[in-house]
Amino acid sequence: MAEKETHDLFCHTTNSMKDFAIWRQYTVNVVGGSSALLMFQMTVISLTSNLLENFLMPLGQPTCVSQILAGMIFGPTFLGQSKKLLDSMFPVRSLATLWTVASFGNLFYIFIIAVKADPAMMLKPGRAAMYIGSSMFFISLVLSVALSLLLKTVVTIEGNLNKSIVFIAASQSFTGFPVVSAFLYDLKIQNTEVGRLALTSAVFADLIDIIVAAISLTLGDFVSHPLLPVRAVLSNIALVIVVLFIIKPTVMWMVGPIKEMKLVGEKCIFITTAVTLLLAFVSEIVGQHYVLGPLIFGLVLPNGPPFGSSSVDFQSAIIVGIIVVFGIIVKMGAVMLPALHSQVPVRDALVLGMILNIKGIVEINVYNFWKDNKTLQDGDYALCIVSVILTNVVVAPLVKLLYNPSMQYNTLTRSTIQHSKPGSELRMLVCIHNRENVPTVINLLEISHATEQSPIAVIGLMLVKIEGRAAPILIANSQKGVPETESSSNISIFNALRSYEQNHRNSSTVQSFTSITHFETMHDDICSLAMNKRATIVIMPFHKKWAIDGSIESTNSSIQKMNRNVLKNAPCSVGILIDRGILKGSLSVLNSRLLFNVAVLFFGGPDDAESLAYAARMVRHECVKITVVNFLLFGNANSKERKRDSDLINEYRQSNIGNHKFMYFEEVVRDGVELGGCLTKMVGCFDLILVGKYHQKSPLFTGLEEWNECPELGVIGDMLASPDFECAASVLVIHQPRKRVSETEPLIHDAPDDNSVCISMERRNQRMS
């Protein structure tokens, strides 16, 4: 029996060895060619990196950690321990090709990052960012280098670390803008105040990094060749002049005719690629790193659309660890002090210091350059890479734990129309995504009724998806117009808002802004602007666009997610505008002689109360007629909620006694079927329908909730927005932020107390049929 088991084990082992030999021979034969081998290597590394990213991202780790770990797995630390496996997957003959491709990838990566960067952020970073960026670089550099020199004096450092320790210490002052930008994007906080300050500070610090690195490379051979630095300086100046005054105008001439379409032709791509490669070659000739030329080239273009031996001794690890930890602490202090001086809250200053300690591709590029120049040996290089990973592993979860972007919008009071004081200014933040929505938005502003006694402050925000730039921006459009980089669509939106202001010079003011960012974080710009401008209500675009035949022309799920985030975080009321103006021709209220019919569908609750308060302001307009339809559940006459809603409606009715443009009806229904029938009959009579988002559970909505496709609209709003519901009226779904109201506080503040006549409850069958 034992002999049989031994024989089986021998056979199994032999077969396994044969299988491995066959696999190895297959690998050599199939991927033996340089191109096939390169594709095989890139595929394996990419798959490993993606698998690690999917595992680490939920743990709060940035993308660069998974990419570095993927490289370490195939290095000598892990799989590289097997010489046979290493020779099969990464033979020596393939390293030159792999290194060349990696260099080209690095070159074009730096170029793309430079193209997306905004040079204005470097030249005009703002006072706080300038203080933080310069303090962060110089204090970290001086103190870290001083510590390294002190360690060299008091500790006997063996090997090459004695020479490279100063360089490792100096690298702790580096802050890569691409790394910070990618980190903020991973955490979705690039649009917050801390995120914007971190970006601008990193850009300014990166500018200092580039200047210091260029000077150090230029003066590196001063001792052995005294005249070489002079020639290098002149060559660098000539390089910058050629890029600025010859290459840039040429590229701008090429891009100019196609800027509006955001498309680049094949000829333009070919020339840009060729110039990038040429500038990399020229940079090497003048004594600089090959990425300098592509970096400068990228900055002047218009923005818009394996390890070697890894043996590490314990002493080296301790010394490098001391340098890295000390550098992190010093950099945090160098960031927090000027930040606190610039009135940044302590918690935000702490988070800012952590963010600007993040490391990635920029630091790895520096370590690779020093390794190629023999400044770092393999062991020191491995320690530096490990320090990058450990720094990110610690910093990223801490930032996610300590910083919640939504907390900045939490205020003690929430702005609403219902609880505004009589005659107070209505502050409307109007968000516009495309110019097709402008007519309906302008009509909404018009019927909101701006007067000298109760003016309207309009804050127009143009929502633009970020393309061709790394840093998101929120800019104020001047009275002269929008920035030159904006498209004709945004220009027409700006002109429409300015025209509205001119028509209401004494009763309305307009401020215009443009948000250029990712839709995933655009709600941060909207909510922060609403808070800073003390907005009463935010008007958001719906994510579906109607065609002229009543069907859905296009759907944008990113806008839908943005609307949900705004509803969740906004410090004021929010209205989602379902624009069907194209179905009626988008007639202007100013130019029309007919009444603009507005319906308020009232079911009870704070959101419907906000809709009613908004309608009570609209009815003061001479061209607006309001019809309030109160839907009542059959047999629910004595409920507390119904009595409170009746008291609220009665106050508005009392305030509009004698106003024939304010109509009130009641509809008693039993279930969702009767409710749907009533809505179908009446919606064709109106130009705009106001309805609240949230309603308490009721038999009225039985069966309707199951078909809810857009939860951000609520049950009734979703029904009215459905293409299956024959409705040509635009719909405004309103959500009021929850606010504690005392029992003695009046339900509304708009109702005057000088009227005493009751309005008739007579039904107008001709309007309801």
C-alpha positions as a printed Julia matrix, in Angstrom:
769×3 Matrix{Float64}:
   0.0    0.0     0.0
   2.83   2.34    0.92
   4.64   1.49   -2.29
   1.51   2.38   -4.29
   1.14   5.74   -2.54
   4.82   6.48   -3.15
   4.42   5.52   -6.8
   1.33   7.76   -7.16
   3.1   10.67   -5.5
   6.1   10.22   -7.82
   3.84  10.13  -10.86
   1.91  13.21   -9.68
   5.15  15.14   -9.09
   6.53  14.08  -12.46
   3.35  15.14  -14.22
   3.38  18.5   -12.43
   6.96  19.11  -13.52
   6.02  18.15  -17.07
   3.04  20.51  -16.97
   5.25  23.36  -15.76
   7.84  22.6   -18.45
   5.11  22.53  -21.09
   3.67  25.83  -19.79
   7.11  27.42  -19.77
   7.85  26.18  -23.3
   4.42  27.43  -24.38
   5.17  30.83  -22.89
   8.54  31.01  -24.61
   7.07  29.96  -27.97
   3.9   32.03  -27.9
   5.26  35.18  -26.32
   8.78  34.75  -27.57
   8.52  37.7   -29.91
   9.16  41.16  -28.48
   5.7   42.53  -29.34
   3.79  39.5   -28.06
   5.95  39.32  -24.92
   5.36  43.01  -24.23
   1.6   42.63  -24.61
   1.67  39.6   -22.3
   3.62  41.52  -19.63
   1.38  44.57  -19.83
  -1.75  42.43  -19.66
  -0.59  40.53  -16.57
   0.51  43.71  -14.77
  -2.71  45.58  -15.65
  -4.95  42.74  -14.52
  -3.08  42.45  -11.23
  -3.27  46.2   -10.67
  -7.03  46.26  -11.36
  -7.67  43.34   -9.02
  -5.72  45.07   -6.24
  -7.55  48.33   -6.9
 -10.95  46.65   -6.57
  -9.83  45.18   -3.25
  -8.14  48.28   -1.8
 -10.5   51.03   -2.95
 -13.24  50.07   -0.44
 -10.56  50.33    2.26
  -9.96  53.97    1.36
  -6.66  53.43   -0.47
  -5.8   55.58   -3.52
  -5.2   54.06   -6.95
  -1.43  54.54   -6.86
  -1.08  52.05   -3.97
  -2.51  49.2    -6.07
  -0.27  50.16   -8.99
   2.9   50.15   -6.87
   1.96  46.87   -5.19
   1.39  45.29   -8.61
   4.97  46.19   -9.52
   6.28  44.8    -6.23
   4.47  41.48   -6.78
   6.37  40.89  -10.02
   9.63  42.18   -8.54
  12.23  40.22   -6.57
  10.3   40.72   -3.32
   7.61  38.18   -4.26
   7.37  36.27   -7.58
  10.87  37.34   -8.54
  12.23  34.94   -5.94
  11.58  32.15   -8.49
  14.25  32.49  -11.16
  12.45  30.12  -13.56
   9.19  32.06  -13.27
  11.01  35.38  -13.64
  12.9   34.18  -16.73
   9.65  33.0   -18.29
   7.59  36.14  -17.7
  10.26  38.84  -17.59
  13.39  37.56  -19.38
  16.43  39.82  -19.43
  16.13  40.38  -23.17
  12.71  41.99  -22.67
  13.69  44.53  -20.02
  15.0   47.1   -22.5
  11.72  47.06  -24.43
   9.64  47.19  -21.26
  11.73  50.07  -19.89
  11.44  52.0   -23.15
   7.65  51.64  -23.21
   7.48  52.68  -19.55
   9.56  55.79  -20.31
   7.28  56.74  -23.2
   4.27  56.21  -20.98
   5.78  58.36  -18.26
   6.64  61.06  -20.79
   3.14  61.33  -22.2
   1.58  61.01  -18.73
   3.5   64.1   -17.58
   2.53  65.87  -20.8
  -1.18  65.14  -20.33
  -1.04  66.24  -16.69
   0.62  69.5   -17.77
  -2.01  70.07  -20.46
  -4.77  69.65  -17.88
  -3.06  71.96  -15.38
  -4.04  75.6   -15.23
  -0.96  77.89  -15.45
  -2.97  80.62  -13.76
  -3.03  78.5   -10.6
   0.79  78.62  -10.62
   1.14  82.31  -11.39
  -1.86  83.5    -9.34
  -2.4   80.91   -6.63
  -3.9   83.19   -4.01
  -2.27  84.44   -0.83
  -3.15  81.45    1.38
  -2.02  78.89   -1.21
   1.21  80.81   -1.79
   2.0   80.9     1.93
   1.19  77.21    2.39
   3.04  76.06   -0.75
   6.25  77.98   -0.05
   6.22  77.16    3.68
   5.58  73.5     2.95
   8.51  73.25    0.53
  11.21  75.32    2.17
  10.6   74.39    5.83
  10.34  70.68    4.96
  13.49  70.89    2.83
  15.62  72.73    5.37
  14.61  70.74    8.46
  14.64  67.34    6.75
  18.11  67.94    5.25
  19.32  69.26    8.61
  18.14  66.05   10.29
  19.91  63.92    7.67
  23.18  65.82    8.22
  22.76  65.39   11.98
  22.22  61.64   11.58
  25.35  61.4     9.43
  27.28  63.04   12.25
  26.01  61.05   15.22
  25.33  57.66   13.55
  27.76  55.53   11.59
  25.88  54.9     8.36
  27.28  52.15    6.2
  27.02  51.64    2.48
  25.61  53.99   -0.11
  22.97  55.31    2.29
  25.63  57.64    3.72
  25.66  59.43    0.35
  21.99  59.2    -0.52
  20.44  60.1     2.85
  20.51  63.82    2.03
  18.66  63.21   -1.23
  16.06  61.04    0.5
  15.58  63.79    3.09
  15.2   66.43    0.38
  12.56  64.36   -1.39
  10.27  64.71    1.64
   9.61  68.32    0.58
   8.22  67.3    -2.81
   4.47  67.69   -3.38
   3.25  66.4    -6.72
   0.2   68.22   -8.05
  -0.89  65.19  -10.18
  -0.71  62.98   -7.08
  -2.78  65.37   -4.96
  -5.3   65.86   -7.76
  -5.76  62.09   -8.25
  -6.05  61.56   -4.48
  -8.72  64.22   -4.11
 -10.62  62.78   -7.05
 -10.54  59.29   -5.51
 -12.07  60.7    -2.32
 -14.48  62.95   -4.26
 -13.45  66.07   -2.3
 -11.74  68.15   -4.99
 -14.63  70.64   -5.02
 -14.59  71.34   -1.3
 -12.84  74.32    0.24
 -10.1   72.07    1.63
  -9.75  70.32   -1.72
  -9.41  73.55   -3.69
  -6.87  74.95   -1.22
  -4.89  71.7    -1.37
  -4.85  71.81   -5.18
  -3.69  75.42   -5.47
  -1.07  74.92   -2.73
   0.22  71.78   -4.44
   0.43  73.54   -7.79
   2.47  76.41   -6.31
   4.74  74.0    -4.4
   5.16  71.94   -7.57
   6.26  75.07   -9.42
   8.99  75.59   -6.82
   9.92  71.9    -7.14
  10.38  72.25  -10.9
  12.49  75.41  -10.61
  14.74  73.98   -7.89
  15.13  70.66   -9.73
  16.04  72.43  -12.97
  18.62  74.59  -11.19
  20.15  71.62   -9.38
  20.48  69.65  -12.61
  22.0   72.65  -14.36
  24.57  73.31  -11.63
  25.34  69.64  -11.0
  28.6   69.59  -12.98
  29.8   73.07  -11.94
  32.93  71.78  -10.17
  34.25  69.69  -13.07
  33.01  71.97  -15.88
  32.74  75.64  -14.73
  31.34  76.85  -18.06
  28.83  74.05  -18.47
  26.14  75.63  -16.22
  26.25  78.84  -18.26
  25.64  76.94  -21.46
  22.93  74.88  -19.78
  21.13  77.99  -18.49
  21.18  79.61  -21.92
  19.94  76.37  -23.49
  17.06  76.14  -21.03
  16.07  79.75  -21.64
  16.14  79.13  -25.38
  13.98  76.04  -24.92
  11.36  77.98  -22.98
  11.37  80.84  -25.53
  10.92  78.47  -28.47
   8.03  76.69  -26.75
   6.32  79.93  -25.72
   6.71  82.04  -28.84
   6.93  79.54  -31.69
   5.32  76.24  -30.73
   2.46  77.66  -28.65
   1.16  80.1   -31.33
   1.31  77.3   -33.89
  -0.7   74.94  -31.72
  -3.19  77.68  -30.78
  -3.7   78.38  -34.48
  -4.41  74.68  -35.04
  -6.8   74.36  -32.08
  -8.65  77.64  -32.62
 -11.11  76.61  -35.37
 -12.13  73.4   -33.58
 -12.4   74.61  -29.97
 -16.17  74.74  -30.05
 -16.5   71.15  -31.28
 -13.92  69.9   -28.74
 -12.47  67.62  -31.44
  -8.86  67.3   -32.54
  -7.95  66.16  -36.04
  -5.48  63.45  -36.96
  -2.96  66.01  -38.21
  -3.08  67.93  -34.93
  -2.57  64.73  -32.9
   0.38  63.69  -35.05
   2.1   67.09  -34.76
   1.49  67.27  -31.0
   2.96  63.79  -30.49
   5.97  64.56  -32.67
   6.66  67.86  -30.89
   6.37  66.16  -27.48
   8.95  63.52  -28.43
  11.23  66.16  -29.97
  11.11  68.32  -26.83
  11.93  65.28  -24.69
  15.03  64.71  -26.85
  16.01  68.38  -26.69
  15.62  68.38  -22.89
  18.16  65.56  -22.63
  20.55  67.45  -24.92
  20.46  70.62  -22.77
  21.14  68.59  -19.61
  17.63  68.32  -18.18
  15.4   65.33  -17.51
  13.48  64.24  -20.59
  10.12  65.17  -19.04
  10.96  68.9   -18.75
  10.27  69.76  -22.39
   6.93  67.92  -22.55
   6.02  69.48  -19.2
   6.56  73.04  -20.48
   4.85  72.18  -23.74
   1.84  70.83  -21.89
   1.6   73.92  -19.69
   1.51  76.36  -22.6
  -1.15  74.39  -24.46
  -4.75  75.45  -23.82
  -6.43  73.42  -21.13
 -10.0   72.37  -21.79
 -11.34  69.62  -23.54
  10.78  45.68  -11.76
  13.02  46.15   -8.69
  16.67  45.05   -8.6
  18.08  43.24   -5.59
  15.94  44.22   -2.68
  18.19  43.37    0.18
  17.6   45.96    2.94
  19.53  46.04    6.21
  17.79  46.89    9.47
  19.83  50.06   10.16
  19.0   51.56    6.77
  15.31  50.88    7.29
  15.36  52.61   10.7
  17.23  55.67    9.39
  15.02  56.1     6.33
  11.96  55.58    8.53
  13.11  58.37   10.87
  13.66  60.7     7.9
  10.25  59.94    6.38
   8.28  60.28    9.64
  10.13  63.49   10.52
   9.45  64.87    7.04
   5.74  64.12    7.34
   5.49  65.82   10.73
   7.45  68.86    9.57
   5.4   69.2     6.39
   2.17  69.01    8.36
   3.39  71.77   10.65
   4.57  73.83    7.68
   1.1   73.5     6.16
  -0.99  74.02    9.28
   0.72  77.2    10.52
   0.08  79.36    7.42
  -3.34  77.73    7.01
  -4.36  78.72   10.54
  -2.95  82.18    9.87
  -5.26  82.35    6.83
  -8.33  81.65    9.04
  -8.64  77.98    8.02
 -10.36  75.93   10.79
  -8.06  73.69   12.83
  -9.68  70.44   11.64
  -9.5   71.52    8.01
  -5.87  72.61    8.45
  -5.02  69.18    9.86
  -6.71  67.43    6.94
  -4.97  69.8     4.52
  -1.6   68.83    6.01
  -2.41  65.15    5.55
  -3.54  65.6     1.95
  -0.36  67.45    0.99
   1.71  64.57    2.45
   0.3   62.12   -0.1
   2.88  60.57   -2.45
   2.76  58.87   -5.83
   4.03  58.99   -9.4
   6.01  62.22   -8.98
   8.08  60.89   -6.09
   8.56  57.54   -7.85
   9.83  59.38  -10.94
  12.4   61.16   -8.78
  13.51  57.91   -7.14
  13.79  56.23  -10.56
  15.91  59.11  -11.83
  18.23  58.89   -8.81
  18.43  55.11   -9.2
  19.46  55.45  -12.85
  22.12  57.98  -11.83
  23.4   55.58   -9.11
  22.47  58.11   -6.43
  20.25  55.44   -4.89
  21.26  51.8    -4.71
  18.68  49.03   -4.97
  18.14  48.69   -1.23
  17.71  52.44   -0.69
  15.4   52.63   -3.7
  13.24  49.82   -2.3
  12.99  51.63    1.04
  11.87  54.82   -0.68
   9.16  52.97   -2.62
   7.97  51.25    0.56
   7.82  54.66    2.28
   5.51  55.9    -0.49
   3.17  52.95    0.02
   3.12  53.18    3.82
   2.51  56.93    3.73
  -0.51  56.5     1.48
  -1.81  53.52    3.44
  -1.89  55.63    6.61
  -2.88  59.05    5.22
  -5.76  58.06    2.93
  -7.99  56.4     5.58
  -7.28  59.21    8.07
  -8.43  61.86    5.61
 -11.56  59.87    4.85
 -12.23  59.45    8.58
 -11.61  63.05    9.65
 -13.15  64.95    6.75
 -16.8   64.79    5.76
 -17.52  67.31    2.96
 -21.24  67.45    3.74
 -20.54  68.83    7.24
 -19.67  72.22    5.78
 -23.28  72.65    4.65
 -24.79  71.86    8.05
 -26.2   75.07    9.46
 -28.42  75.78   12.44
 -31.04  77.39   10.2
 -32.3   76.26    6.84
 -33.45  78.79    4.26
 -36.98  78.26    2.97
 -39.56  80.34    1.16
 -42.26  79.43    3.67
 -40.33  80.73    6.67
 -38.9   83.86    5.05
 -39.88  87.2     6.54
 -42.52  89.31    4.73
 -40.97  91.4     1.96
 -37.62  89.69    2.26
 -35.41  89.13   -0.75
 -35.91  85.84   -2.59
 -32.47  84.44   -3.35
 -32.63  81.87   -6.17
 -29.67  79.75   -7.22
 -30.51  78.65  -10.77
 -28.41  75.79  -12.17
 -28.41  75.5   -15.97
 -26.83  72.63  -17.89
 -27.75  73.52  -21.48
 -29.26  76.47  -23.26
 -32.44  74.57  -24.2
 -33.55  75.06  -20.57
 -33.06  78.83  -20.62
 -36.58  79.9   -21.79
 -38.32  77.88  -19.08
 -35.86  79.08  -16.44
 -36.35  82.71  -17.46
 -40.12  82.24  -17.29
 -39.75  80.77  -13.8
 -37.71  83.81  -12.74
 -40.27  86.11  -14.28
 -43.32  84.57  -12.55
 -41.41  84.58   -9.23
 -42.33  88.27   -9.31
 -39.48  90.59   -8.45
 -40.51  93.96   -7.02
 -38.75  96.81   -5.25
 -40.54  95.81   -2.04
 -39.65  92.11   -2.4
 -36.69  91.81   -4.81
 -35.1   88.71   -6.26
 -31.38  87.95   -6.21
 -30.56  85.49   -8.99
 -27.38  83.43   -8.73
 -26.9   81.75  -12.1
 -24.63  78.7   -12.14
 -23.63  77.13  -15.45
 -22.85  73.43  -15.04
 -20.0   72.3   -17.31
 -18.51  68.81  -17.31
 -14.74  68.99  -16.87
 -12.76  68.11  -20.0
  -9.06  68.54  -20.64
  -8.1   69.92  -17.24
  -6.99  68.35  -13.96
  -8.28  70.86  -11.42
 -11.99  71.72  -11.17
 -12.79  75.41  -10.99
 -15.67  77.59   -9.84
 -15.37  81.0   -11.45
 -17.42  84.17  -11.27
 -18.41  85.53  -14.68
 -17.7   89.25  -14.92
 -20.11  91.84  -16.22
 -18.18  91.8   -19.51
 -19.1   88.18  -20.09
 -17.94  84.66  -19.49
 -14.27  83.66  -19.79
 -12.81  83.23  -23.26
 -12.56  79.47  -22.75
 -16.34  79.14  -22.52
 -18.47  77.88  -25.4
 -21.14  79.8   -27.27
 -23.77  77.85  -25.31
 -22.58  79.32  -22.03
 -22.33  82.76  -23.59
 -25.98  82.63  -24.64
 -26.99  81.52  -21.13
 -25.06  84.44  -19.65
 -26.67  86.89  -22.06
 -30.16  85.61  -21.19
 -29.55  86.16  -17.46
 -28.14  89.61  -18.13
 -31.18  90.46  -20.24
 -33.47  89.43  -17.34
 -31.53  91.73  -15.01
 -31.85  94.65  -17.41
 -35.62  94.15  -17.56
 -35.8   94.31  -13.75
 -33.15  96.88  -12.93
 -34.7   98.12   -9.7
 -36.03  94.82   -8.42
 -33.55  92.11   -9.34
 -29.8   91.45   -9.34
 -27.97  88.7   -11.19
 -24.66  87.07  -10.37
 -23.3   84.51  -12.81
 -20.89  81.65  -12.08
 -19.48  78.68  -13.99
 -18.68  75.34  -12.37
 -16.29  73.18  -14.4
 -15.9   69.85  -12.65
 -16.99  66.21  -12.58
 -20.71  65.6   -12.11
 -19.86  63.23   -9.23
 -18.69  66.21   -7.14
 -20.54  69.11   -8.73
 -23.03  69.1    -5.84
 -20.22  70.46   -3.63
 -20.0   73.59   -5.78
 -23.78  73.98   -5.79
 -24.22  73.51   -2.05
 -21.26  75.7    -1.08
 -22.45  78.47   -3.39
 -25.98  78.16   -1.97
 -24.58  78.5     1.54
 -22.21  81.37    0.78
 -24.87  83.31   -1.14
 -27.6   82.49    1.45
 -29.87  81.04   -1.24
 -33.53  80.48   -0.42
 -34.08  77.87   -3.11
 -31.92  75.99   -5.61
 -33.4   75.18   -9.02
 -31.88  72.03  -10.53
 -32.25  70.66  -14.09
 -33.95  67.3   -14.63
 -31.8   64.52  -16.08
 -34.18  63.75  -18.95
 -34.54  65.89  -22.07
 -37.78  65.93  -24.05
 -38.06  65.81  -27.82
 -40.62  67.87  -29.68
 -42.9   64.83  -30.13
 -43.13  64.28  -26.37
 -40.72  61.36  -26.19
 -37.49  61.27  -24.2
 -34.64  62.51  -26.4
 -31.75  61.85  -23.99
 -31.04  60.81  -20.41
 -28.05  61.81  -18.28
 -27.63  59.56  -15.24
 -24.79  61.77  -13.93
 -27.2   64.68  -13.52
 -29.64  62.4   -11.73
 -26.94  61.43   -9.19
 -26.0   65.1    -8.84
 -29.62  66.03   -8.08
 -29.83  63.35   -5.4
 -26.64  64.65   -3.78
 -27.96  68.22   -3.82
 -31.25  67.13   -2.23
 -29.27  65.35    0.48
 -26.84  68.18    1.32
 -28.37  71.51    0.3
 -28.77  74.11    3.1
 -31.99  75.45    1.56
 -35.02  74.38   -0.43
 -34.44  72.54   -3.7
 -36.6   72.42   -6.81
 -36.04  70.0    -9.68
 -37.35  71.56  -12.88
 -38.81  69.12  -15.41
 -38.67  71.25  -18.54
 -41.31  70.54  -21.16
 -41.19  74.03  -22.64
 -40.32  72.63  -26.05
 -43.78  71.03  -26.24
 -45.5   74.41  -25.94
 -43.0   76.58  -27.75
 -41.46  78.18  -24.62
 -43.47  81.41  -24.9
 -42.12  84.25  -22.8
 -44.32  85.48  -19.97
 -43.27  89.04  -20.77
 -44.39  88.88  -24.4
 -47.53  86.79  -23.93
 -50.93  88.39  -23.46
 -52.38  85.19  -21.98
 -52.32  84.21  -18.35
 -49.6   81.8   -17.23
 -51.47  79.02  -15.45
 -49.76  77.44  -12.46
 -51.17  74.52  -10.47
 -50.26  73.52   -6.91
 -50.98  69.87   -6.14
 -51.39  69.75   -2.37
 -51.31  66.47   -0.41
 -49.89  67.79    2.87
 -46.48  67.92    4.47
 -43.57  70.42    4.5
 -42.69  70.0     0.83
 -46.21  70.84   -0.32
 -46.22  73.75    2.15
 -43.1   75.1     0.44
 -44.75  74.73   -2.97
 -47.79  76.66   -1.7
 -45.6   79.43   -0.29
 -43.81  79.77   -3.63
 -47.13  79.89   -5.49
 -48.4   82.6    -3.11
 -45.52  84.79   -4.29
 -46.16  84.0    -7.95
 -49.84  84.95   -7.8
 -48.87  88.59   -7.18
 -47.66  88.72  -10.79
 -50.26  90.27  -13.07
 -49.86  87.51  -15.7
 -49.95  84.52  -13.35
 -53.0   82.54  -12.29
 -52.66  80.03   -9.45
 -54.92  76.99   -8.95
 -54.49  75.1    -5.68
 -55.9   71.58   -5.75
 -56.14  69.99   -2.3
 -56.39  66.19   -2.55
 -58.22  64.72    0.44
 -58.44  61.07    1.46
 -62.0   59.89    1.8
 -62.9   59.27    5.48
 -59.87  61.09    6.93
 -61.58  64.35    7.87
 -60.65  64.42   11.58
 -56.94  63.66   11.43
 -54.43  66.02   13.06
 -52.4   66.37    9.87
 -55.48  67.3     7.84
 -56.44  70.01   10.32
 -52.95  71.5    10.26
 -52.91  71.48    6.46
 -56.34  73.13    6.39
 -55.14  75.89    8.73
 -52.14  76.48    6.48
 -54.22  76.69    3.31
 -56.77  78.98    4.98
 -54.06  81.51    5.82
 -53.08  81.73    2.16
 -56.7   81.93    1.09
 -57.29  84.76    3.55
 -54.3   86.64    2.15
 -55.7   86.35   -1.4
 -59.33  87.27   -0.77
 -60.65  89.19   -3.73
 -57.87  87.98   -6.0
 -59.6   86.29   -8.92
 -56.28  84.82  -10.04
 -56.07  82.63   -6.92
 -58.3   79.57   -7.24
 -58.83  76.78   -4.69
 -60.43  73.37   -5.19
 -60.75  70.18   -3.18
 -60.71  66.69   -4.6
 -61.8   63.77   -2.39
 -60.31  60.49   -3.64
 -60.18  56.96   -2.27
 -57.07  55.39   -3.82
 -54.32  55.69   -6.41
 -56.62  54.83   -9.29
 -58.94  57.77   -8.62
 -55.95  60.02   -7.99
 -54.39  59.09  -11.33
 -57.67  59.78  -13.09
 -57.97  63.25  -11.54
 -54.4   64.15  -12.46
 -54.9   62.98  -16.04
 -57.91  65.26  -16.46
 -56.39  68.43  -15.05
 -52.74  68.56  -16.17
 -53.57  69.74  -19.67
 -54.93  73.03  -18.28
 -51.63  74.34  -16.9
 -48.25  75.66  -18.02
 -46.44  74.81  -14.78
 -47.23  72.38  -11.96
 -45.79  72.71   -8.46
 -45.71  69.66   -6.21
 -43.78  68.58   -3.14
 -41.33  65.69   -3.24
 -42.12  63.83   -0.03
 -45.57  62.72    1.15
 -46.51  60.49    4.03
 -47.66  56.98    3.26
 -51.31  56.97    2.31
 -53.84  54.8     0.45
 -53.76  57.55   -2.16
 -50.36  56.31   -3.33
 -51.11  52.58   -3.23
 -49.78  50.99   -6.4
 -48.02  54.16   -7.53
 -44.87  53.62   -5.46
 -44.15  50.33   -7.25
 -43.62  52.18  -10.55
 -41.35  54.87   -9.16
 -38.39  55.31  -11.54
 -37.02  58.57  -10.11
 -37.06  58.52   -6.29
 -35.66  62.05   -6.16
 -39.01  63.3    -7.51
 -41.27  61.46   -5.08
 -44.34  59.5    -6.1
 -46.38  62.3    -7.7
 -43.4   64.04   -9.28
 -42.26  60.78  -10.83
 -45.73  60.2   -12.27
 -45.87  63.68  -13.81
 -42.34  63.27  -15.24
 -43.09  59.94  -16.9
 -43.24  59.98  -20.72
 -46.22  57.63  -20.43
 -48.18  60.36  -18.64
 -49.63  62.65  -21.28
 -48.59  66.02  -19.93
 -47.23  69.04  -21.78
 -46.74  71.2   -18.68
 -43.39  71.75  -17.02
 -43.15  70.49  -13.46
 -41.26  71.87  -10.47
 -40.79  69.27   -7.72
 -39.91  71.07   -4.47
 -38.18  69.76   -1.37
 -38.04  71.79    1.82
 -35.11  71.11    4.18
 -36.29  69.85    7.51
 -36.34  72.53   10.19
 -37.64  72.56   13.75
 -40.53  74.98   14.08
 -41.94  75.96   17.45
 -45.63  75.33   18.14
 -46.31  79.05   18.53
 -44.61  80.04   15.29
 -47.12  80.92   12.54
 -47.38  78.45    9.7
 -46.58  81.12    7.14
 -45.33  84.69    7.3
 -46.78  86.07    4.07
 -50.41  86.32    5.17
 -51.55  89.91    5.85
 -54.28  90.38    8.44
 -56.33  93.16    6.83
 -58.68  90.98    4.76
 -61.81  89.33    6.11
 -63.83  88.2     3.09
 -64.03  84.46    2.23
 -63.54  83.16   -1.27
 -66.09  80.86   -2.81
 -65.5   77.11   -2.73
 -67.6   76.69   -5.85
 -66.21  74.16   -8.26
 -65.19  75.26  -11.72
 -66.12  72.19  -13.72
 -64.95  73.71  -16.95
 -61.43  74.02  -15.53
 -61.34  70.54  -14.05
 -62.74  68.62  -17.03
